[in-house]
Amino acid sequence: MRKDFSGCNAIIYDENDNLLVNVKIEAHHVQENSVTVPDVPELTVGILCKLLILTSPTPYSYQGRIHRRTGRKVITLFKGDIAENRKDSQRYKTDIPAFIEALVVEGKTFYLRNKVEGRVLNISKGGLRLRTIYNAFNPGDRYQIHLKSSDLDLNMFAEVRGRSDTADGHSEFSCQFIVEDEIPEEKEEVSGENIYIDTNIDNLE
């Protein structure tokens, strides 16, 4: 393993890709290749599961087996890898509040004074599907997204690969995560009025 997962959020699914729970990893045991998570009833001892561990700038994907140890659940990890540029990267359903905080143009990050609201509809080790205002992006656009909920606070960078418009006047974007060595270092702040995103967004609930 190349990263300490302690304190990271993990979205856990069963073998049939049904969502079990979203939990925070309490401890990462590198030597035994396992993580400790809360003892919640959704995690049945002995079953195989899939974990998507949300780390920045890209998540990690693992298979695992659930065990019980001193009032906690421990998941032994195997077959893990970092996000890759693969078309068959499996995506899992979510409903995570998100905010577009910056645009990436010609190697520079331009931070918006008015964040753009959206929701992450599904996520994988390679990317996500974002629902937000109509016509916010075009394929090839890059941005920084902030995933924020009661137990999640994470910044990631992504590139738009596809777009579809919905009947209710929003747009959905298939996006691929930008790996760490492609993340720009130069940063500037811009006014929302100077870019093509209309920050007057309706409620997406």
N, C-alpha and C positions, 0 to 999 in steps of 0.2 A: 504494500500500500504506500501511496505517496502523500497522503494527507491525513491529518488528525481530524476525525469526524466528531469529536466531543462537542456537544452543543449545537450540532447541525440538525436541521429537520430531515426526517425520513418519511417518505410516502411509501406505505407498505401494501402490497397486493398479494392475493393468493395465486395459485398456479394457473387459474383461469382468468387472471387479470381483473378480478373483482377487488375494488378498493376495500381494504380492511381498516386502516387507521393512518392518521398523520401524527407522528410523535416526534419529540426531541430526543436525540441520542444523549444518554447520560454519561456514558464512558466508552472509550474506544480502546480495545485491548489488541495492540498491534501484534504482539508475539503469538497470540492464539488466533488471530484473524477473526475477531468477533466484536460486537457492540452490545452494550447494555441499554435496554429501553424500558419504559414504565411497564408495570405488570397490569396491562389492560386486558379485559376478557376477549377482545377481538383477536388477540394473538394466541392461537391454540398451540399448546406444547406439542412438539413432534412434527408439525406440518412444514412443508416446504413453502417458501414465500419469495417474493421479488421486492427489492428495495430500490427506490430512487432517492439517493442522498443529495439534498440540495446544497451545493457548494458553489462558490463564485471563483472563476467566471463560468464554469461548466459543471453540471452535476455528474455524479458517479452512479453506475448501475450495477447491482449485484443480485445474485440468487442467494438464498440462505435457508437455514433450518432453525426453528425456534426451540429453545430450551428454557427450563426454569432454574434459577439459582438465587437462593436467599432472598425471597420476596421480590425478585426482579426477573424480567425476561431477558435472556441473552440469545442473540442471533449469530450463529456461525456463518461467515461470509465466504462465498466462493464464486468463481467465474466473473470477477468484476473488471470493469474497464472504464476509461474516461470517455467522454463524448467523442464520437467519430462522425465524419461526413458520410453517412450511409443512408440511402434512400429508404431502406427497410427498417429504420430505427422505430421501434414500437412506441406508441404514445398512449398515455393513460389519462383518463378523464379527471379533470380537476375543476375547481371554481375558485380561483385565487384572485383577490383584488390586486391590481397592478397600476403603476403610474409610469408613463413615458417621461423621463427626466431630462433626456439629452438626445441630440442628433449627432451622428458621426459623419463628417463630411471631409473628404480629402485628408484623412489622417488626423483630424482634430475633433475633439468633443465639444459641442456647443450646448451648454446647459440652458434649459428653458426657465424663464421666470414663472410661467404658468404651466404646471404639470398637466399632462393629458391622461385622463382616467381610462382604464380598460379592465378587462378580466382575462385571465389565462384559462382557456377552456380545456386544454390538455397539454401534457408536458412529457418529455422523454429525455434520455441522456443526450440526444442530439439537438433538440429544439423545442419549440412550443407553438401553440396556436393562440393568437391574441385576437380578442374581440374589442373593438374600439370605435371611434367616430368614423363616419363615412369618408372614404378617400384620404385617410390619414397618411398612407404610405404608397409607394410603388415598389415592385420587385427590384431588389438591389439596394434599397435604402437600409441604412444601419442606424441603430438607436441603443440607448441605455434604458433598461427597464428596472423598476424597483418593485419587487414582490413584497407586499406588506399585509399582514393579518394579525390576529391576536397573538399568534405564536411563531410568526415568520417575518423576518426582516432581511432581505437579500437583494443585492444589486447584480444584474447580469447584462451582457451585451449580446445583441442578436442582429441578424440580417434577414430581411424579408425575401422569401423565395416564391411566394404565391399569394394571390388575393382573391377573395370572393365577397360579393355584396349581398346583404340580407334584405328581406322584404320589409323589415321595420326600419330601414334607413341607416344601418350600421355597416361596417366592413369587418371581415375576419381575415387574418393574415397568418400564413404558414411561415414560420421563422426558424432559422438555424442559428445556434449559438456561435458566437465568435470566440475562438480559443485565445488563451492568454497572450500569446506572442503577437496577436493581431490587434490587441486593444490599444487605442491611441493614448499617448501620454499628454499631448497638448490639450488644454481645456480653456474654454471661453464661455461667457454668459451672454445670451441673446434675449431680446424681447420676443414674446410669443407672436407679436404682430409682424415680425420680420421674416416669418417662415410660413410654409404652406399649410401647417396644421392649424385648424380652427379649434381653439381651446374652449369654445362654448359648447360643452358636451352635455347631452341629456343623461339622465339616470340610466345605467345599463342593467339594472337589476331585472 
